[in-house]
């Protein structure tokens, strides 16, 4: 049996998919008992096909040549972004074709519409490559952990941000210099906004949380902070206190309410998650019965991501071979059991906090700051003030016990307005992981 596939987009991941389908065709056939035949590639810039030794008949600049080809059964979308990717996917579904995509931004924003269209046409949609690169986290949530009520999911799911924080800690360098270095090595995009501002991580968390808790998670309801305000001093103090700083994605089901947030986080050095460095990702899923499970590996890159794409193609090909579709709902929960759940406001979370103040070294400063914190129901666990430069600005670090975010923000608003506080206070939440 010959499964016919069309590919839209020949960027980094698209080229990786072509290589796997060409070089590992015998392995794929051995797994499937059928061959996967790439019959058409649509790419607006045909120079991207150079070096792949593809026949010219395989290439087109028109996505329509794939979308309207009745023989193509599976469409792979790898152009990214919202449009025209959304239009192409919906057209493919409308033509009764199955779809595989790595487009986390599109799924985070328009996933519900796409999944409803796929359900109406009874076609499959695979998106394993949208989160965690080659880590099979989506398949694990939908299948391997399906007998569990998932209590929480959290992890490091952006390799660029993790690389920057790792190198800042190793080198003691500024955020700006390490970002430039990451761009030079190809670990960060020319425009790194989505990575360093936490937006890419929020896209992925929206997908993971929706699958885990059986509810649509709107992107604008995920509290999102990036790493661009983290400085070498913060990493130095964190290490001294027994922590590492990571950009953490975290979602919990707390009595039917969902807590979903992305922000820099202090993680105890005793946690395995704290050892995940460089471009690697790690995702924890905590199930009611299975307990904590961890998934670790390359979260990006041509080959890891391409293997996830081809894995989805193979899963759909198995269904085609057996004459079935939608064996598993793409949303993990059957559509009639998906429920809207309240998303908890960030001001209602409870956490311990790391606070770094920049204040003039003069009598009464510490007592004034700690007094304001006390007035807002915030108690201190420790205080560090190493330098003494009377009359000059010095860093003061305070670790709090658990407090309500609302109280912390009100206290900092008051503290930051004091005449002897020189810069806006740097706040980092402390992880309390299941």
One Martini backbone bead per residue (centre of mass of N, CA, C, O) as a GRO file, in nm:
protein
  434
    1UNK     BB    1   0.099   0.034   0.020
    2UNK     BB    2   0.035   0.387  -0.072
    3UNK     BB    3   0.124   0.683   0.089
    4UNK     BB    4   0.021   1.011   0.024
    5UNK     BB    5   0.230   1.312   0.032
    6UNK     BB    6   0.225   1.659   0.136
    7UNK     BB    7   0.443   1.955   0.134
    8UNK     BB    8   0.443   2.263   0.330
    9UNK     BB    9   0.747   2.358   0.348
   10UNK     BB   10   1.125   2.424   0.321
   11UNK     BB   11   1.265   2.439   0.575
   12UNK     BB   12   1.430   2.308   0.821
   13UNK     BB   13   1.215   2.087   0.885
   14UNK     BB   14   1.136   2.011   0.597
   15UNK     BB   15   1.415   1.899   0.522
   16UNK     BB   16   1.414   1.680   0.740
   17UNK     BB   17   1.169   1.525   0.634
   18UNK     BB   18   1.282   1.452   0.359
   19UNK     BB   19   1.524   1.290   0.457
   20UNK     BB   20   1.368   1.071   0.608
   21UNK     BB   21   1.181   0.974   0.374
   22UNK     BB   22   1.432   0.894   0.194
   23UNK     BB   23   1.646   0.742   0.393
   24UNK     BB   24   1.392   0.578   0.576
   25UNK     BB   25   1.188   0.403   0.404
   26UNK     BB   26   1.238   0.111   0.505
   27UNK     BB   27   1.173   0.159   0.803
   28UNK     BB   28   0.885   0.261   0.762
   29UNK     BB   29   0.778   0.007   0.618
   30UNK     BB   30   0.842  -0.191   0.852
   31UNK     BB   31   0.637  -0.054   1.049
   32UNK     BB   32   0.371  -0.040   0.846
   33UNK     BB   33   0.338  -0.208   0.568
   34UNK     BB   34   0.404   0.069   0.420
   35UNK     BB   35   0.432   0.338   0.204
   36UNK     BB   36   0.583   0.663   0.191
   37UNK     BB   37   0.484   0.917  -0.046
   38UNK     BB   38   0.641   1.193  -0.180
   39UNK     BB   39   0.465   1.397  -0.430
   40UNK     BB   40   0.471   1.700  -0.291
   41UNK     BB   41   0.623   2.038  -0.296
   42UNK     BB   42   0.567   2.348  -0.129
   43UNK     BB   43   0.761   2.641  -0.239
   44UNK     BB   44   0.838   2.973  -0.287
   45UNK     BB   45   1.153   2.892  -0.234
   46UNK     BB   46   1.339   2.683  -0.438
   47UNK     BB   47   1.630   2.708  -0.310
   48UNK     BB   48   1.567   2.512  -0.064
   49UNK     BB   49   1.617   2.244  -0.250
   50UNK     BB   50   1.903   2.253  -0.231
   51UNK     BB   51   2.072   1.935  -0.186
   52UNK     BB   52   1.819   1.710  -0.219
   53UNK     BB   53   1.771   1.576  -0.498
   54UNK     BB   54   1.514   1.681  -0.653
   55UNK     BB   55   1.270   1.657  -0.855
   56UNK     BB   56   1.097   1.894  -1.030
   57UNK     BB   57   0.812   1.744  -1.013
   58UNK     BB   58   0.794   1.784  -0.687
   59UNK     BB   59   0.776   2.092  -0.744
   60UNK     BB   60   0.617   2.392  -0.599
   61UNK     BB   61   0.454   2.722  -0.546
   62UNK     BB   62   0.170   2.569  -0.495
   63UNK     BB   63  -0.050   2.464  -0.259
   64UNK     BB   64  -0.292   2.378  -0.444
   65UNK     BB   65  -0.146   2.121  -0.565
   66UNK     BB   66  -0.212   1.972  -0.291
   67UNK     BB   67  -0.507   2.041  -0.191
   68UNK     BB   68  -0.629   1.934  -0.498
   69UNK     BB   69  -0.514   1.648  -0.466
   70UNK     BB   70  -0.675   1.341  -0.454
   71UNK     BB   71  -0.418   1.152  -0.374
   72UNK     BB   72  -0.370   1.315  -0.126
   73UNK     BB   73  -0.384   1.229   0.229
   74UNK     BB   74  -0.135   1.401   0.342
   75UNK     BB   75  -0.070   1.710   0.517
   76UNK     BB   76   0.217   1.916   0.554
   77UNK     BB   77   0.268   2.184   0.785
   78UNK     BB   78   0.578   2.422   0.764
   79UNK     BB   79   0.544   2.759   0.776
   80UNK     BB   80   0.396   2.897   0.983
   81UNK     BB   81   0.200   3.078   1.150
   82UNK     BB   82  -0.118   3.193   1.067
   83UNK     BB   83  -0.061   3.316   0.775
   84UNK     BB   84  -0.166   3.068   0.552
   85UNK     BB   85  -0.187   2.814   0.739
   86UNK     BB   86  -0.483   2.805   0.822
   87UNK     BB   87  -0.604   2.790   0.539
   88UNK     BB   88  -0.462   2.531   0.449
   89UNK     BB   89  -0.569   2.343   0.670
   90UNK     BB   90  -0.875   2.388   0.616
   91UNK     BB   91  -0.863   2.295   0.320
   92UNK     BB   92  -0.763   2.013   0.369
   93UNK     BB   93  -0.996   1.925   0.547
   94UNK     BB   94  -1.220   1.993   0.335
   95UNK     BB   95  -1.082   1.757   0.143
   96UNK     BB   96  -1.021   1.505   0.348
   97UNK     BB   97  -0.749   1.562   0.487
   98UNK     BB   98  -0.481   1.501   0.653
   99UNK     BB   99  -0.287   1.648   0.934
  100UNK     BB  100   0.043   1.797   0.975
  101UNK     BB  101   0.195   1.985   1.254
  102UNK     BB  102   0.423   2.251   1.417
  103UNK     BB  103   0.203   2.489   1.494
  104UNK     BB  104   0.178   2.639   1.793
  105UNK     BB  105   0.059   2.921   1.747
  106UNK     BB  106  -0.196   2.830   1.595
  107UNK     BB  107  -0.307   2.628   1.810
  108UNK     BB  108  -0.324   2.830   2.049
  109UNK     BB  109  -0.536   3.021   1.888
  110UNK     BB  110  -0.695   2.793   1.662
  111UNK     BB  111  -0.746   2.495   1.754
  112UNK     BB  112  -1.051   2.462   1.792
  113UNK     BB  113  -1.131   2.514   1.497
  114UNK     BB  114  -0.959   2.285   1.375
  115UNK     BB  115  -1.078   2.046   1.541
  116UNK     BB  116  -1.372   2.085   1.447
  117UNK     BB  117  -1.316   2.042   1.146
  118UNK     BB  118  -1.197   1.755   1.175
  119UNK     BB  119  -1.452   1.629   1.302
  120UNK     BB  120  -1.651   1.690   1.067
  121UNK     BB  121  -1.445   1.519   0.856
  122UNK     BB  122  -1.295   1.278   0.987
  123UNK     BB  123  -0.997   1.371   1.064
  124UNK     BB  124  -0.660   1.387   1.114
  125UNK     BB  125  -0.436   1.543   1.369
  126UNK     BB  126  -0.092   1.627   1.386
  127UNK     BB  127   0.130   1.778   1.679
  128UNK     BB  128   0.398   1.681   1.821
  129UNK     BB  129   0.606   1.917   1.713
  130UNK     BB  130   0.488   2.168   1.889
  131UNK     BB  131   0.620   2.005   2.144
  132UNK     BB  132   0.950   1.921   2.223
  133UNK     BB  133   1.007   1.811   1.956
  134UNK     BB  134   1.122   1.478   2.009
  135UNK     BB  135   0.921   1.476   2.241
  136UNK     BB  136   0.648   1.248   2.333
  137UNK     BB  137   0.416   1.421   2.498
  138UNK     BB  138   0.140   1.404   2.354
  139UNK     BB  139   0.117   1.097   2.343
  140UNK     BB  140   0.139   1.055   2.648
  141UNK     BB  141  -0.118   1.210   2.730
  142UNK     BB  142  -0.328   1.065   2.534
  143UNK     BB  143  -0.224   0.762   2.626
  144UNK     BB  144  -0.024   0.677   2.865
  145UNK     BB  145  -0.203   0.892   3.075
  146UNK     BB  146  -0.526   0.840   3.048
  147UNK     BB  147  -0.576   0.708   3.353
  148UNK     BB  148  -0.527   1.009   3.443
  149UNK     BB  149  -0.538   1.265   3.654
  150UNK     BB  150  -0.417   1.569   3.587
  151UNK     BB  151  -0.254   1.803   3.800
  152UNK     BB  152   0.029   1.860   3.642
  153UNK     BB  153   0.232   2.087   3.428
  154UNK     BB  154   0.591   2.112   3.375
  155UNK     BB  155   0.862   2.325   3.230
  156UNK     BB  156   1.120   2.320   2.984
  157UNK     BB  157   1.023   2.472   2.645
  158UNK     BB  158   1.291   2.665   2.583
  159UNK     BB  159   1.605   2.660   2.450
  160UNK     BB  160   1.693   2.954   2.430
  161UNK     BB  161   1.644   3.045   2.722
  162UNK     BB  162   1.814   2.819   2.853
  163UNK     BB  163   2.082   2.893   2.723
  164UNK     BB  164   2.108   3.180   2.831
  165UNK     BB  165   2.099   3.111   3.137
  166UNK     BB  166   2.336   2.915   3.136
  167UNK     BB  167   2.557   3.116   3.024
  168UNK     BB  168   2.527   3.336   3.235
  169UNK     BB  169   2.615   3.157   3.472
  170UNK     BB  170   2.894   3.063   3.364
  171UNK     BB  171   3.007   3.368   3.274
  172UNK     BB  172   2.869   3.636   3.399
  173UNK     BB  173   2.690   3.757   3.186
  174UNK     BB  174   2.495   3.932   3.003
  175UNK     BB  175   2.212   3.914   2.832
  176UNK     BB  176   2.302   4.060   2.569
  177UNK     BB  177   2.566   3.894   2.512
  178UNK     BB  178   2.434   3.609   2.505
  179UNK     BB  179   2.233   3.664   2.283
  180UNK     BB  180   2.441   3.724   2.063
  181UNK     BB  181   2.574   3.447   2.081
  182UNK     BB  182   2.322   3.279   2.012
  183UNK     BB  183   2.285   3.402   1.729
  184UNK     BB  184   2.566   3.318   1.615
  185UNK     BB  185   2.491   2.993   1.675
  186UNK     BB  186   2.166   2.954   1.615
  187UNK     BB  187   1.984   2.964   1.903
  188UNK     BB  188   1.879   3.242   1.784
  189UNK     BB  189   1.695   3.466   1.657
  190UNK     BB  190   1.693   3.766   1.514
  191UNK     BB  191   1.399   3.754   1.643
  192UNK     BB  192   1.360   3.674   1.999
  193UNK     BB  193   1.089   3.748   2.136
  194UNK     BB  194   0.930   3.478   2.184
  195UNK     BB  195   1.152   3.357   2.369
  196UNK     BB  196   1.229   3.590   2.587
  197UNK     BB  197   0.907   3.658   2.654
  198UNK     BB  198   0.745   3.359   2.658
  199UNK     BB  199   0.555   3.299   2.410
  200UNK     BB  200   0.638   3.019   2.314
  201UNK     BB  201   0.578   2.883   2.585
  202UNK     BB  202   0.275   2.957   2.592
  203UNK     BB  203   0.190   2.800   2.346
  204UNK     BB  204   0.268   2.521   2.462
  205UNK     BB  205   0.100   2.534   2.725
  206UNK     BB  206  -0.177   2.552   2.594
  207UNK     BB  207  -0.164   2.266   2.479
  208UNK     BB  208  -0.098   2.097   2.732
  209UNK     BB  209  -0.336   2.193   2.912
  210UNK     BB  210  -0.569   2.111   2.730
  211UNK     BB  211  -0.497   1.805   2.727
  212UNK     BB  212  -0.487   1.760   3.044
  213UNK     BB  213  -0.789   1.920   3.127
  214UNK     BB  214  -1.025   1.953   2.912
  215UNK     BB  215  -0.959   2.262   2.812
  216UNK     BB  216  -0.966   2.561   2.692
  217UNK     BB  217  -0.668   2.770   2.634
  218UNK     BB  218  -0.614   3.088   2.646
  219UNK     BB  219  -0.348   3.281   2.580
  220UNK     BB  220  -0.448   3.548   2.743
  221UNK     BB  221  -0.458   3.360   3.027
  222UNK     BB  222  -0.149   3.353   3.024
  223UNK     BB  223   0.093   3.419   3.222
  224UNK     BB  224   0.367   3.639   3.094
  225UNK     BB  225   0.725   3.605   3.128
  226UNK     BB  226   1.046   3.690   3.083
  227UNK     BB  227   1.425   3.713   3.078
  228UNK     BB  228   1.522   4.027   3.031
  229UNK     BB  229   1.559   4.094   3.367
  230UNK     BB  230   1.792   3.906   3.392
  231UNK     BB  231   2.082   3.893   3.588
  232UNK     BB  232   2.383   3.804   3.716
  233UNK     BB  233   2.300   3.859   4.009
  234UNK     BB  234   2.062   3.660   4.022
  235UNK     BB  235   2.229   3.404   3.965
  236UNK     BB  236   2.421   3.438   4.204
  237UNK     BB  237   2.212   3.442   4.435
  238UNK     BB  238   2.071   3.177   4.369
  239UNK     BB  239   2.317   2.994   4.414
  240UNK     BB  240   2.362   3.076   4.713
  241UNK     BB  241   2.054   2.973   4.786
  242UNK     BB  242   2.006   2.694   4.604
  243UNK     BB  243   1.956   2.793   4.299
  244UNK     BB  244   1.780   2.811   3.985
  245UNK     BB  245   1.716   2.972   3.674
  246UNK     BB  246   1.399   2.935   3.504
  247UNK     BB  247   1.189   2.893   3.235
  248UNK     BB  248   0.857   2.840   3.336
  249UNK     BB  249   0.606   2.605   3.286
  250UNK     BB  250   0.268   2.624   3.440
  251UNK     BB  251   0.013   2.375   3.530
  252UNK     BB  252  -0.302   2.360   3.717
  253UNK     BB  253  -0.537   2.162   3.905
  254UNK     BB  254  -0.759   2.349   4.129
  255UNK     BB  255  -1.055   2.262   4.198
  256UNK     BB  256  -1.126   2.327   3.873
  257UNK     BB  257  -0.890   2.521   3.848
  258UNK     BB  258  -0.668   2.707   3.637
  259UNK     BB  259  -0.315   2.722   3.634
  260UNK     BB  260  -0.137   2.958   3.411
  261UNK     BB  261   0.224   2.992   3.362
  262UNK     BB  262   0.501   3.224   3.266
  263UNK     BB  263   0.833   3.224   3.421
  264UNK     BB  264   1.068   3.302   3.608
  265UNK     BB  265   1.244   3.053   3.822
  266UNK     BB  266   1.304   2.916   4.129
  267UNK     BB  267   1.510   2.622   4.155
  268UNK     BB  268   1.607   2.375   4.318
  269UNK     BB  269   1.904   2.195   4.306
  270UNK     BB  270   1.750   1.918   4.384
  271UNK     BB  271   1.622   1.929   4.121
  272UNK     BB  272   1.627   1.786   3.815
  273UNK     BB  273   1.540   2.041   3.651
  274UNK     BB  274   1.804   2.212   3.727
  275UNK     BB  275   1.993   2.029   3.517
  276UNK     BB  276   1.865   2.169   3.273
  277UNK     BB  277   2.052   2.254   2.990
  278UNK     BB  278   2.053   2.457   2.745
  279UNK     BB  279   1.860   2.319   2.468
  280UNK     BB  280   1.704   2.165   2.666
  281UNK     BB  281   1.424   1.967   2.765
  282UNK     BB  282   1.160   1.952   3.029
  283UNK     BB  283   0.878   1.737   3.132
  284UNK     BB  284   0.618   1.741   3.366
  285UNK     BB  285   0.388   1.483   3.478
  286UNK     BB  286   0.108   1.479   3.706
  287UNK     BB  287  -0.049   1.203   3.835
  288UNK     BB  288  -0.270   1.058   4.046
  289UNK     BB  289  -0.132   0.755   4.005
  290UNK     BB  290   0.170   0.787   3.882
  291UNK     BB  291   0.273   1.062   3.924
  292UNK     BB  292   0.587   1.143   3.837
  293UNK     BB  293   0.688   1.255   3.510
  294UNK     BB  294   0.968   1.252   3.272
  295UNK     BB  295   1.067   1.458   2.988
  296UNK     BB  296   1.363   1.430   2.775
  297UNK     BB  297   1.525   1.665   2.541
  298UNK     BB  298   1.512   1.782   2.235
  299UNK     BB  299   1.323   2.086   2.163
  300UNK     BB  300   1.489   2.116   1.893
  301UNK     BB  301   1.546   2.099   1.564
  302UNK     BB  302   1.551   1.931   1.283
  303UNK     BB  303   1.549   1.624   1.361
  304UNK     BB  304   1.363   1.605   1.609
  305UNK     BB  305   1.117   1.743   1.472
  306UNK     BB  306   1.098   1.560   1.219
  307UNK     BB  307   1.035   1.296   1.372
  308UNK     BB  308   0.760   1.392   1.477
  309UNK     BB  309   0.628   1.432   1.205
  310UNK     BB  310   0.669   1.143   1.095
  311UNK     BB  311   0.524   1.001   1.326
  312UNK     BB  312   0.245   1.117   1.249
  313UNK     BB  313   0.233   1.003   0.967
  314UNK     BB  314   0.246   0.706   1.059
  315UNK     BB  315  -0.010   0.702   1.231
  316UNK     BB  316  -0.202   0.778   0.999
  317UNK     BB  317  -0.120   0.547   0.809
  318UNK     BB  318  -0.232   0.322   0.982
  319UNK     BB  319  -0.525   0.410   0.963
  320UNK     BB  320  -0.551   0.393   0.658
  321UNK     BB  321  -0.478   0.092   0.637
  322UNK     BB  322  -0.743   0.023   0.834
  323UNK     BB  323  -0.986   0.228   0.770
  324UNK     BB  324  -0.933   0.468   0.979
  325UNK     BB  325  -1.031   0.727   1.224
  326UNK     BB  326  -1.008   0.881   1.519
  327UNK     BB  327  -0.907   0.692   1.756
  328UNK     BB  328  -0.797   0.970   1.865
  329UNK     BB  329  -0.833   1.250   2.009
  330UNK     BB  330  -0.656   1.543   1.969
  331UNK     BB  331  -0.770   1.656   2.265
  332UNK     BB  332  -0.796   1.366   2.429
  333UNK     BB  333  -1.082   1.454   2.457
  334UNK     BB  334  -1.386   1.425   2.402
  335UNK     BB  335  -1.581   1.671   2.288
  336UNK     BB  336  -1.831   1.623   2.497
  337UNK     BB  337  -1.606   1.654   2.756
  338UNK     BB  338  -1.551   1.942   2.713
  339UNK     BB  339  -1.462   2.209   2.945
  340UNK     BB  340  -1.507   2.493   3.100
  341UNK     BB  341  -1.255   2.669   3.286
  342UNK     BB  342  -1.121   2.837   3.527
  343UNK     BB  343  -0.887   3.101   3.527
  344UNK     BB  344  -0.645   3.194   3.724
  345UNK     BB  345  -0.538   3.462   3.863
  346UNK     BB  346  -0.228   3.580   3.938
  347UNK     BB  347  -0.322   3.730   4.211
  348UNK     BB  348  -0.409   3.426   4.340
  349UNK     BB  349  -0.142   3.330   4.391
  350UNK     BB  350   0.096   3.116   4.564
  351UNK     BB  351   0.424   3.227   4.684
  352UNK     BB  352   0.746   3.247   4.674
  353UNK     BB  353   1.010   3.511   4.696
  354UNK     BB  354   1.229   3.699   4.495
  355UNK     BB  355   1.403   4.006   4.599
  356UNK     BB  356   1.551   4.285   4.414
  357UNK     BB  357   1.704   4.560   4.537
  358UNK     BB  358   1.777   4.914   4.461
  359UNK     BB  359   1.957   5.091   4.712
  360UNK     BB  360   2.041   5.306   4.937
  361UNK     BB  361   2.308   5.333   5.164
  362UNK     BB  362   2.112   5.364   5.456
  363UNK     BB  363   1.954   5.433   5.722
  364UNK     BB  364   1.641   5.240   5.734
  365UNK     BB  365   1.589   5.074   5.474
  366UNK     BB  366   1.530   4.786   5.566
  367UNK     BB  367   1.298   4.857   5.765
  368UNK     BB  368   1.111   4.986   5.555
  369UNK     BB  369   1.076   4.747   5.364
  370UNK     BB  370   0.992   4.529   5.576
  371UNK     BB  371   0.746   4.691   5.678
  372UNK     BB  372   0.580   4.686   5.418
  373UNK     BB  373   0.564   4.384   5.390
  374UNK     BB  374   0.421   4.334   5.662
  375UNK     BB  375   0.162   4.506   5.593
  376UNK     BB  376   0.122   4.272   5.343
  377UNK     BB  377   0.168   3.976   5.463
  378UNK     BB  378   0.499   3.960   5.458
  379UNK     BB  379   0.747   3.722   5.509
  380UNK     BB  380   1.079   3.652   5.602
  381UNK     BB  381   1.356   3.428   5.538
  382UNK     BB  382   1.576   3.631   5.396
  383UNK     BB  383   1.889   3.834   5.395
  384UNK     BB  384   2.091   4.023   5.147
  385UNK     BB  385   2.391   4.235   5.224
  386UNK     BB  386   2.711   4.278   5.116
  387UNK     BB  387   2.736   4.566   5.047
  388UNK     BB  388   2.922   4.875   5.135
  389UNK     BB  389   2.789   5.205   5.015
  390UNK     BB  390   2.763   5.485   5.133
  391UNK     BB  391   2.519   5.656   4.936
  392UNK     BB  392   2.484   5.409   4.755
  393UNK     BB  393   2.401   5.168   4.536
  394UNK     BB  394   2.247   4.853   4.641
  395UNK     BB  395   2.197   4.524   4.683
  396UNK     BB  396   1.884   4.362   4.788
  397UNK     BB  397   1.797   4.045   4.928
  398UNK     BB  398   1.475   3.877   4.941
  399UNK     BB  399   1.314   3.612   5.112
  400UNK     BB  400   1.007   3.465   5.108
  401UNK     BB  401   0.737   3.356   5.202
  402UNK     BB  402   0.440   3.272   5.150
  403UNK     BB  403   0.231   3.455   4.913
  404UNK     BB  404   0.030   3.684   4.776
  405UNK     BB  405   0.046   3.840   4.483
  406UNK     BB  406  -0.121   4.089   4.548
  407UNK     BB  407   0.057   4.174   4.793
  408UNK     BB  408   0.326   4.201   4.649
  409UNK     BB  409   0.245   4.419   4.440
  410UNK     BB  410   0.160   4.634   4.645
  411UNK     BB  411   0.431   4.653   4.791
  412UNK     BB  412   0.611   4.726   4.542
  413UNK     BB  413   0.468   4.986   4.465
  414UNK     BB  414   0.553   5.127   4.729
  415UNK     BB  415   0.863   5.079   4.726
  416UNK     BB  416   0.929   5.200   4.432
  417UNK     BB  417   0.844   5.503   4.544
  418UNK     BB  418   1.087   5.538   4.695
  419UNK     BB  419   1.362   5.752   4.705
  420UNK     BB  420   1.587   5.504   4.768
  421UNK     BB  421   1.473   5.364   4.511
  422UNK     BB  422   1.623   5.321   4.192
  423UNK     BB  423   1.480   5.053   4.102
  424UNK     BB  424   1.308   4.813   3.989
  425UNK     BB  425   1.201   4.539   4.116
  426UNK     BB  426   1.312   4.210   4.131
  427UNK     BB  427   1.100   3.934   4.043
  428UNK     BB  428   1.094   3.587   4.168
  429UNK     BB  429   0.964   3.293   4.158
  430UNK     BB  430   0.903   3.004   4.357
  431UNK     BB  431   0.918   2.672   4.337
  432UNK     BB  432   0.636   2.433   4.393
  433UNK     BB  433   0.674   2.108   4.337
  434UNK     BB  434   0.522   1.788   4.302
   0.00000   0.00000   0.00000
